[in-house]
Amino acid sequence: MDTAFIKGSKEIEAHFGYFPSFHDDYIDSIEITSKAITICIRMESYEANLKPNSKEKLKLTFTDVKKFFLEGELYGCVSIIYDITFEKQEEEIITKIETSLGTEGSIHSKEI
């Protein structure tokens, strides 16, 4: 998957050794403001490569959001990610979040 249109993608690849699909990782929080949507992800799938009891987190910040749709359990329920995909279409990035439990949906933004 080409992720060059995501700011910081090279740094993410350098840190993890690949650009993650986020499968079996957790959405810790979703913050929605008038300027951005920020999703904080706890990287459980990467933990095997870390020191015991360490928790890697990654934040995805979506700016200039055109539209979004999120559904499922937003509060009081952990969101276990099945897959997150990013697709660049002209002036827009479409991010699709699929979960096996919790919040899922899509975000259409200009930048990530």
C-alpha positions in Angstrom: 0.0 0.0 0.0 1.4 3.4 -1.0 1.4 5.6 2.1 3.6 8.4 0.8 0.6 10.9 1.0 0.5 10.4 4.8 2.7 12.9 6.6 5.2 11.0 8.8 4.7 7.7 7.0 8.4 7.3 6.4 9.1 7.8 10.2 6.4 5.3 11.0 8.0 2.7 8.6 11.4 3.4 10.1 10.2 3.0 13.6 8.1 -0.2 13.2 10.0 -1.6 10.2 6.8 -1.5 8.1 3.6 0.6 7.8 1.1 -1.2 10.0 -2.3 -2.5 9.1 -3.2 -2.0 12.8 -4.8 -5.5 12.8 -5.5 -6.5 16.5 -4.4 -3.1 17.8 -6.7 -1.0 19.9 -8.3 2.4 19.5 -7.5 4.1 22.8 -9.3 7.4 22.1 -11.0 9.4 19.4 -10.9 13.2 19.7 -13.1 15.3 17.4 -12.7 19.0 17.3 -13.6 21.7 14.8 -10.1 21.5 13.4 -9.2 17.8 13.4 -10.0 14.2 14.3 -7.3 12.5 16.3 -7.2 8.7 16.8 -4.8 7.3 19.4 -3.9 3.7 18.7 -2.3 1.3 21.2 0.0 -0.9 19.1 -0.6 -4.4 20.6 0.5 -6.3 17.5 4.0 -4.7 17.7 4.5 -5.4 21.4 6.4 -8.7 20.9 9.3 -6.6 19.7 9.3 -4.3 22.7 10.5 -4.5 26.3 8.0 -6.2 28.7 5.2 -3.8 29.9 6.0 -1.1 27.3 3.1 0.3 25.3 3.7 1.8 21.9 1.0 4.4 20.8 0.5 6.0 17.5 -1.6 9.0 16.8 -3.3 9.6 13.5 -4.5 13.2 13.0 -6.9 14.0 10.2 -7.1 17.6 9.2 -9.4 19.5 6.9 -12.0 16.8 7.4 -14.6 16.9 4.6 -17.0 14.3 6.2 -16.8 11.4 8.5 -19.0 8.6 9.8 -18.3 6.6 12.9 -20.6 4.0 14.4 -20.6 1.4 17.1 -19.6 1.6 20.7 -17.9 4.9 21.3 -17.7 4.9 25.1 -17.0 2.2 27.6 -15.9 -0.4 25.0 -12.5 -1.1 23.6 -12.3 -1.0 19.8 -10.2 -3.8 18.4 -9.0 -2.9 14.9 -9.5 -5.4 12.1 -8.0 -3.1 9.4 -7.4 0.5 8.5 -7.0 1.4 4.9 -6.0 4.7 3.3 -6.9 5.7 -0.3 -5.9 8.9 -2.0 -8.5 10.2 -4.5 -7.7 13.5 -6.1 -7.7 16.1 -3.3 -9.0 13.8 -0.6 -7.8 10.9 1.5 -10.4 8.3 2.4 -9.6 6.3 5.5 -11.7 3.3 6.3 -11.6 1.8 9.8 -12.9 -1.8 10.3 -13.1 -3.3 13.8 -14.1 -6.7 15.2 -15.5 -4.9 18.2 -16.1 -1.2 18.9 -16.1 1.9 16.7 -15.7 1.8 13.0 -16.4 4.0 10.0 -14.7 6.3 7.5 -13.0 9.7 7.5 -12.6 11.9 4.4 -9.9 14.4 4.9 -7.3 16.5 3.0 -4.4 15.5 5.2 -3.3 12.8 7.7 
